[in-house]
Amino acid sequence: MEKSICPICHQSLKVIGSRRRSVIDENGDVMILVLRRLRCTNPGCGKIHHELPDLLTPYKRQTTTILEQIITGQHEAVPVENSTIRRVRAWFNSRAHALVGALLSTYATVTQDYGVDFSDLPQSILERIFFFVGEPAGWLKKVVRILVNNHRWPHTQLA
């Protein structure tokens, strides 16, 4: 069995339950997933985490594939309403710079390269994201995995 590790203190996690989460897939069908709830065994940490499959983005009801299509403008065949498309685009536009900043911070921490030259980064937000995660296919899954696993997912927007 796979051992889960706390992304904050790197101690082991213990299963304490589960919760249901619904998500709309590429066909417009609603899937019900059961996500495990995990608690850190370190008494100094004790944080609760939820396992997040690759097809989910925190706090979103559509799969990452649908969200990618909406964000990149390839949303002709996505099974969502126009109001959802507008909300997803507004969500991404309001958090895109925070996502790039979190990716840059994670990159600097992991590589110990703190001298990243901002002038070398592409101008487009999506191109900047692709700079950090590689190929455009599946980019949102990669961003979510990197940032959630390094405890850097931007949860709220500061006023």
GROMACS elastic network, one bead per residue, 0.5 to 0.9 nm:
[ bonds ]
;  ai    aj funct       b0    kb
    3    12     6  0.70921   500
    3    13     6  0.76560   500
    4    11     6  0.85706   500
    4    12     6  0.59235   500
    4    13     6  0.54505   500
    4    14     6  0.78601   500
    4    38     6  0.84582   500
    5     8     6  0.87290   500
    5     9     6  0.83580   500
    5    10     6  0.54191   500
    5    11     6  0.55768   500
    5    13     6  0.55742   500
    5    40     6  0.79398   500
    6     9     6  0.57667   500
    6    11     6  0.53991   500
    6    12     6  0.59969   500
    6    13     6  0.59846   500
    6    38     6  0.88184   500
    6    39     6  0.81908   500
    6    40     6  0.59646   500
    6    41     6  0.86583   500
    6    47     6  0.81311   500
    6    48     6  0.89547   500
    6    49     6  0.79381   500
    6   149     6  0.87531   500
    7    10     6  0.56180   500
    7    11     6  0.82463   500
    7    49     6  0.89356   500
    7   148     6  0.81930   500
    7   149     6  0.57192   500
    7   150     6  0.59212   500
    7   151     6  0.61121   500
    8    11     6  0.82894   500
    8    45     6  0.80051   500
    8    47     6  0.84235   500
    8   149     6  0.88104   500
    8   150     6  0.75762   500
    8   151     6  0.66406   500
    9    12     6  0.89113   500
    9    40     6  0.84096   500
    9    42     6  0.78888   500
    9    45     6  0.70150   500
   10    13     6  0.89055   500
   10    40     6  0.87461   500
   11    40     6  0.66288   500
   11    41     6  0.66550   500
   11    42     6  0.62214   500
   11    45     6  0.89902   500
   12    39     6  0.85572   500
   12    40     6  0.61029   500
   12    41     6  0.59214   500
   12    42     6  0.76284   500
   13    38     6  0.57052   500
   13    39     6  0.53093   500
   13    41     6  0.56604   500
   13    42     6  0.84733   500
   13    48     6  0.87350   500
   13    49     6  0.85871   500
   14    37     6  0.84236   500
   14    38     6  0.52903   500
   14    39     6  0.52950   500
   14    40     6  0.63632   500
   14    41     6  0.64795   500
   15    18     6  0.81247   500
   15    36     6  0.67165   500
   15    37     6  0.58945   500
   15    39     6  0.65008   500
   16    36     6  0.77342   500
   16    37     6  0.56844   500
   16    38     6  0.55237   500
   16    39     6  0.65246   500
   16    48     6  0.88723   500
   17    35     6  0.86434   500
   17    36     6  0.59867   500
   17    37     6  0.51331   500
   17    38     6  0.72149   500
   18    34     6  0.63553   500
   18    35     6  0.53990   500
   18    38     6  0.83952   500
   18    50     6  0.82361   500
   19    33     6  0.82755   500
   19    34     6  0.56060   500
   19    35     6  0.54035   500
   19    36     6  0.65942   500
   19    37     6  0.71467   500
   19    50     6  0.87278   500
   20    32     6  0.65015   500
   20    33     6  0.56211   500
   20    35     6  0.61778   500
   20    36     6  0.89207   500
   21    31     6  0.82344   500
   21    32     6  0.57004   500
   21    33     6  0.51822   500
   21    34     6  0.62861   500
   21    35     6  0.70299   500
   21    61     6  0.85951   500
   22    30     6  0.63752   500
   22    31     6  0.55349   500
   22    33     6  0.60961   500
   22    34     6  0.87703   500
   22    61     6  0.67719   500
   22    62     6  0.87568   500
   23    29     6  0.82389   500
   23    30     6  0.55821   500
   23    31     6  0.53308   500
   23    32     6  0.65860   500
   23    33     6  0.77042   500
   23    55     6  0.89864   500
   23    56     6  0.77498   500
   23    60     6  0.79577   500
   23    62     6  0.53170   500
   23    63     6  0.64501   500
   24    27     6  0.78602   500
   24    28     6  0.56743   500
   24    29     6  0.55634   500
   24    31     6  0.62255   500
   24    32     6  0.89874   500
   24    61     6  0.61461   500
   24    63     6  0.62581   500
   24    66     6  0.86806   500
   24    79     6  0.83867   500
   24    80     6  0.88972   500
   25    28     6  0.53983   500
   25    29     6  0.55640   500
   25    30     6  0.64210   500
   25    31     6  0.69808   500
   25    55     6  0.89870   500
   25    62     6  0.63824   500
   25    63     6  0.56770   500
   25    65     6  0.83730   500
   25    66     6  0.75234   500
   25    79     6  0.82737   500
   26    29     6  0.74371   500
   26    62     6  0.83066   500
   26    63     6  0.72990   500
   26    65     6  0.73627   500
   26    66     6  0.63136   500
   26    77     6  0.86865   500
   26    78     6  0.65525   500
   26    79     6  0.66981   500
   27    30     6  0.88328   500
   27    78     6  0.78667   500
   27    79     6  0.65454   500
   28    78     6  0.78604   500
   28    79     6  0.50052   500
   28    80     6  0.74976   500
   29    79     6  0.87803   500
   35    50     6  0.63935   500
   35    51     6  0.58012   500
   35    52     6  0.70624   500
   35    53     6  0.83161   500
   36    49     6  0.83798   500
   36    50     6  0.57335   500
   36    51     6  0.56199   500
   36    52     6  0.85959   500
   37    48     6  0.68299   500
   37    49     6  0.58178   500
   37    51     6  0.67307   500
   38    47     6  0.82698   500
   38    48     6  0.55249   500
   38    49     6  0.50971   500
   38    50     6  0.60399   500
   38    51     6  0.76199   500
   39    42     6  0.87996   500
   39    46     6  0.59590   500
   39    47     6  0.56616   500
   39    49     6  0.62563   500
   39    50     6  0.88189   500
   40    43     6  0.76933   500
   40    45     6  0.64920   500
   40    47     6  0.54752   500
   40    48     6  0.65110   500
   40    49     6  0.80019   500
   41    44     6  0.87024   500
   41    45     6  0.77040   500
   41    46     6  0.61502   500
   41    47     6  0.86302   500
   42    45     6  0.53449   500
   42    46     6  0.57876   500
   42    47     6  0.87062   500
   43    46     6  0.54692   500
   52    55     6  0.81396   500
   52    56     6  0.64463   500
   52    57     6  0.78800   500
   52    58     6  0.79623   500
   52   145     6  0.85608   500
   52   148     6  0.87369   500
   53    56     6  0.57564   500
   53    57     6  0.85504   500
   53   145     6  0.89486   500
   54    57     6  0.77747   500
   54    63     6  0.88076   500
   54    64     6  0.77835   500
   54   141     6  0.57109   500
   54   142     6  0.82293   500
   54   144     6  0.79126   500
   54   145     6  0.71587   500
   55    62     6  0.86126   500
   55    63     6  0.52368   500
   55    64     6  0.53446   500
   55    65     6  0.73615   500
   55   141     6  0.68266   500
   56    59     6  0.85138   500
   56    60     6  0.72324   500
   56    61     6  0.79038   500
   56    62     6  0.73540   500
   56    63     6  0.54370   500
   56    64     6  0.57782   500
   56   141     6  0.77874   500
   56   144     6  0.83832   500
   57    60     6  0.55704   500
   57    61     6  0.80063   500
   57    62     6  0.79562   500
   57    63     6  0.71330   500
   57    64     6  0.61468   500
   57    67     6  0.87495   500
   57   140     6  0.81357   500
   57   141     6  0.76521   500
   57   144     6  0.64302   500
   58    61     6  0.86998   500
   58   144     6  0.79630   500
   58   148     6  0.86514   500
   58   153     6  0.84803   500
   58   155     6  0.84492   500
   59   155     6  0.89092   500
   60    63     6  0.78014   500
   60    64     6  0.86779   500
   60    67     6  0.87688   500
   60    88     6  0.88737   500
   62    65     6  0.80397   500
   62    66     6  0.61711   500
   62    67     6  0.65935   500
   62    80     6  0.88249   500
   63    66     6  0.54045   500
   63    67     6  0.64579   500
   63    68     6  0.87278   500
   64    68     6  0.59932   500
   64    69     6  0.85692   500
   64   138     6  0.79589   500
   64   139     6  0.89139   500
   64   140     6  0.61763   500
   64   141     6  0.62376   500
   65    68     6  0.51404   500
   65    69     6  0.63003   500
   65    70     6  0.87542   500
   65   138     6  0.71396   500
   65   140     6  0.78109   500
   65   141     6  0.81872   500
   66    69     6  0.51596   500
   66    70     6  0.62845   500
   66    71     6  0.86827   500
   66    75     6  0.77125   500
   66    78     6  0.62941   500
   66    79     6  0.82748   500
   66    80     6  0.88135   500
   67    70     6  0.51439   500
   67    71     6  0.61156   500
   67    72     6  0.85583   500
   67    75     6  0.87890   500
   67    85     6  0.86774   500
   67    88     6  0.71064   500
   67    89     6  0.87654   500
   67   140     6  0.79730   500
   68    71     6  0.51669   500
   68    72     6  0.60271   500
   68    73     6  0.84151   500
   68    74     6  0.82094   500
   68    75     6  0.87083   500
   68   137     6  0.89062   500
   68   138     6  0.77448   500
   68   139     6  0.76457   500
   68   140     6  0.63674   500
   69    72     6  0.53224   500
   69    73     6  0.60200   500
   69    75     6  0.51414   500
   69    76     6  0.85933   500
   69    77     6  0.89057   500
   69    78     6  0.75404   500
   70    73     6  0.52171   500
   70    74     6  0.59200   500
   70    76     6  0.85667   500
   70    78     6  0.77548   500
   70    85     6  0.62731   500
   70    86     6  0.88825   500
   70    88     6  0.72223   500
   70    89     6  0.70408   500
   71    74     6  0.76659   500
   71    75     6  0.80816   500
   71    85     6  0.84351   500
   71    88     6  0.73203   500
   71    89     6  0.58463   500
   71    92     6  0.72406   500
   71    93     6  0.89061   500
   72    75     6  0.78830   500
   72   126     6  0.82631   500
   73    76     6  0.81796   500
   74    77     6  0.78074   500
   74    78     6  0.83753   500
   75    78     6  0.52367   500
   75    79     6  0.86818   500
   75    80     6  0.89241   500
   75    85     6  0.80789   500
   76    79     6  0.87715   500
   77    80     6  0.88061   500
   78    81     6  0.86539   500
   80    83     6  0.82291   500
   80    84     6  0.62272   500
   80    85     6  0.70246   500
   81    84     6  0.52967   500
   81    85     6  0.65291   500
   81    86     6  0.89256   500
   82    86     6  0.63024   500
   82    87     6  0.86836   500
   83    86     6  0.51163   500
   83    87     6  0.62330   500
   83    88     6  0.86648   500
   84    87     6  0.50065   500
   84    88     6  0.60455   500
   84    89     6  0.85061   500
   85    88     6  0.52270   500
   85    89     6  0.61988   500
   85    90     6  0.85780   500
   86    89     6  0.52289   500
   86    90     6  0.61048   500
   86    91     6  0.85487   500
   87    90     6  0.50403   500
   87    91     6  0.59861   500
   87    92     6  0.85702   500
   88    92     6  0.61707   500
   88    93     6  0.85371   500
   89    92     6  0.51441   500
   89    93     6  0.60002   500
   89    94     6  0.84912   500
   90    93     6  0.50957   500
   90    94     6  0.60404   500
   90    95     6  0.86096   500
   91    94     6  0.53415   500
   91    95     6  0.63632   500
   91    96     6  0.84050   500
   92    95     6  0.52102   500
   92    96     6  0.54645   500
   93    96     6  0.53277   500
   93    97     6  0.79370   500
   94    97     6  0.75941   500
   94    98     6  0.82986   500
   94   157     6  0.80506   500
   95    98     6  0.51856   500
   95    99     6  0.61784   500
   95   100     6  0.87715   500
   95   154     6  0.76142   500
   95   156     6  0.89161   500
   95   157     6  0.75717   500
   96    99     6  0.50653   500
   96   100     6  0.63050   500
   96   101     6  0.86023   500
   96   125     6  0.68277   500
   96   126     6  0.84031   500
   96   129     6  0.88106   500
   97   100     6  0.50967   500
   97   101     6  0.60683   500
   97   102     6  0.85347   500
   97   125     6  0.73095   500
   98   102     6  0.60580   500
   98   103     6  0.85197   500
   98   153     6  0.88170   500
   98   154     6  0.66969   500
   98   157     6  0.88756   500
   99   102     6  0.50905   500
   99   103     6  0.61329   500
   99   104     6  0.85677   500
   99   129     6  0.80506   500
   99   143     6  0.80022   500
   99   147     6  0.81881   500
   99   152     6  0.86982   500
   99   153     6  0.74739   500
   99   154     6  0.69968   500
  100   103     6  0.50057   500
  100   104     6  0.60827   500
  100   105     6  0.85244   500
  100   125     6  0.75690   500
  100   128     6  0.69041   500
  100   129     6  0.61372   500
  100   132     6  0.84795   500
  101   104     6  0.50274   500
  101   105     6  0.60834   500
  101   106     6  0.85386   500
  102   106     6  0.60551   500
  102   107     6  0.84470   500
  102   147     6  0.69632   500
  102   152     6  0.60649   500
  102   153     6  0.73742   500
  102   154     6  0.78575   500
  103   106     6  0.50795   500
  103   107     6  0.60015   500
  103   108     6  0.85471   500
  103   129     6  0.77813   500
  103   132     6  0.68307   500
  103   133     6  0.87318   500
  103   143     6  0.76815   500
  103   146     6  0.77448   500
  103   147     6  0.69427   500
  103   152     6  0.83262   500
  104   107     6  0.50195   500
  104   108     6  0.61140   500
  104   109     6  0.85622   500
  104   116     6  0.83904   500
  104   132     6  0.77156   500
  105   108     6  0.51676   500
  105   109     6  0.61544   500
  105   110     6  0.85989   500
  105   114     6  0.86856   500
  105   152     6  0.87579   500
  106   109     6  0.51000   500
  106   110     6  0.60201   500
  106   111     6  0.84209   500
  106   146     6  0.80193   500
  106   147     6  0.76053   500
  106   150     6  0.72956   500
  106   152     6  0.78819   500
  107   110     6  0.52791   500
  107   111     6  0.59315   500
  107   112     6  0.78782   500
  107   113     6  0.77010   500
  107   114     6  0.87380   500
  107   132     6  0.77637   500
  108   111     6  0.53960   500
  108   112     6  0.52826   500
  108   114     6  0.51847   500
  108   115     6  0.80902   500
  108   116     6  0.76340   500
  109   112     6  0.51619   500
  109   113     6  0.72277   500
  109   114     6  0.76078   500
  110   113     6  0.79899   500
  111   114     6  0.82276   500
  112   115     6  0.89606   500
  113   116     6  0.66882   500
  116   119     6  0.88483   500
  116   120     6  0.81881   500
  116   121     6  0.89743   500
  117   120     6  0.56428   500
  117   121     6  0.74324   500
  118   121     6  0.54114   500
  118   122     6  0.86995   500
  119   122     6  0.78512   500
  119   123     6  0.88221   500
  121   124     6  0.88607   500
  121   127     6  0.83492   500
  121   128     6  0.61566   500
  121   131     6  0.75460   500
  122   125     6  0.76622   500
  122   126     6  0.87789   500
  122   127     6  0.58293   500
  122   128     6  0.53798   500
  122   131     6  0.77284   500
  123   126     6  0.87505   500
  123   127     6  0.71403   500
  123   128     6  0.69702   500
  124   127     6  0.50977   500
  124   128     6  0.61720   500
  124   129     6  0.86855   500
  125   128     6  0.50473   500
  125   129     6  0.63058   500
  125   130     6  0.86777   500
  126   129     6  0.50061   500
  126   130     6  0.61377   500
  126   131     6  0.85244   500
  126   136     6  0.87920   500
  127   131     6  0.60478   500
  127   132     6  0.88481   500
  127   136     6  0.87611   500
  128   132     6  0.67678   500
  128   133     6  0.89608   500
  129   132     6  0.53930   500
  129   133     6  0.62899   500
  129   134     6  0.81269   500
  129   136     6  0.88609   500
  129   139     6  0.78355   500
  129   143     6  0.79086   500
  130   133     6  0.50628   500
  130   134     6  0.50257   500
  130   135     6  0.63305   500
  130   136     6  0.60052   500
  130   139     6  0.69319   500
  131   134     6  0.57963   500
  131   135     6  0.84843   500
  132   143     6  0.85971   500
  133   136     6  0.80006   500
  133   139     6  0.64189   500
  133   140     6  0.88491   500
  133   142     6  0.63088   500
  133   143     6  0.67970   500
  133   146     6  0.87983   500
  134   137     6  0.86354   500
  134   139     6  0.75196   500
  134   142     6  0.89125   500
  135   138     6  0.75588   500
  135   139     6  0.68444   500
  136   139     6  0.52575   500
  136   140     6  0.87192   500
  137   140     6  0.85284   500
  138   141     6  0.55381   500
  138   142     6  0.66232   500
  138   143     6  0.89744   500
  139   142     6  0.51834   500
  139   143     6  0.62348   500
  139   144     6  0.86973   500
  140   144     6  0.60597   500
  140   145     6  0.84566   500
  141   144     6  0.52334   500
  141   145     6  0.61019   500
  141   146     6  0.85896   500
  142   145     6  0.51423   500
  142   146     6  0.60551   500
  142   147     6  0.85024   500
  143   146     6  0.52708   500
  143   147     6  0.60511   500
  143   148     6  0.82710   500
  144   147     6  0.53628   500
  144   148     6  0.56833   500
  144   149     6  0.80477   500
  144   153     6  0.73747   500
  145   148     6  0.54040   500
  145   149     6  0.57645   500
  145   150     6  0.82929   500
  146   149     6  0.54878   500
  146   150     6  0.61722   500
  146   151     6  0.85833   500
  146   152     6  0.82834   500
  146   153     6  0.86776   500
  147   150     6  0.51528   500
  147   151     6  0.59723   500
  147   154     6  0.84371   500
  148   152     6  0.58905   500
  148   153     6  0.52095   500
  149   152     6  0.76778   500
  149   153     6  0.85446   500
  150   153     6  0.79757   500
  151   154     6  0.89418   500
  152   155     6  0.87258   500
  154   157     6  0.75167   500
